[in-house]
Amino acid sequence: MIEAVVFDMDGLLIDSEPLWQRARIEAFGAGRLRWTEEDQQAVMGTSTIGWATMLAERLEHEYTVDEVIDRVTDQMIRFYHTLTPVMPGAVELLEQLNGHLPLGLASGSPYRLIDAALAGAGWTGVFSEVMSSDEVAQGKPAPDIYLEIARRLDVPAGAIAIFEDSANGILAGHAAGVRVIAVPGDYASPQADVLDKADRVIQSLHDFSLDMLDLM
């Protein structure tokens, strides 16, 4: 029986992946940084240190990893102050679940960006536990963040259902032993062999219904 539900944030609840692409380029200039959609897919769902280290290498270490994080995060927060784009079905899904089960958030973003996104979406206080991958040794696809949030929720991993859109997130959930509901996005849909590791695949958050949890 499912006792708690945990969500990824970027690309799942918040339509932020196109913003991340813009933020990384605008923070340093298109003439200085070449960052492709393939690069974006490679770092989706990983920790802040993971993508920032890759970016610093692309910039030939002209900036430190901390400087890369600050510049890109500042740009993302500027975007969120203007508009926080919520994924279709996210509001309705959280309304369905809120009050029925404890809700958690497990994101690869740093806390100040998570806070800005939740505030912009009007979701401050919705989640019982909010975690950033920055708190654990390894980001997704390692299982660390899901194992730790299960501990904090005091729920066995096998009794947690997670919602994920990225390949790294699906693999992290599978490795942690939680129940994975995959919602592949248009921006970067995981390969079939990754989707096969999910317990259920839905095409939109609108497709979710509470009885799905009874069948997991």
PyMOL commands that set and color helices and strands:
alter all, ss='L'
color gray80, all
select helices_A, chain A and resi 17-28+37-43+48-58+65-82+90-97+111-121+133-135+144-153+157-159+167-176+192-195+205-207+211-214
alter helices_A, ss='H'
color red, helices_A
select strands_A, chain A and resi 4-7+103-107+129-132+160-164+179-182+200-201
alter strands_A, ss='S'
color yellow, strands_A
deselect
rebuild
show_as cartoon
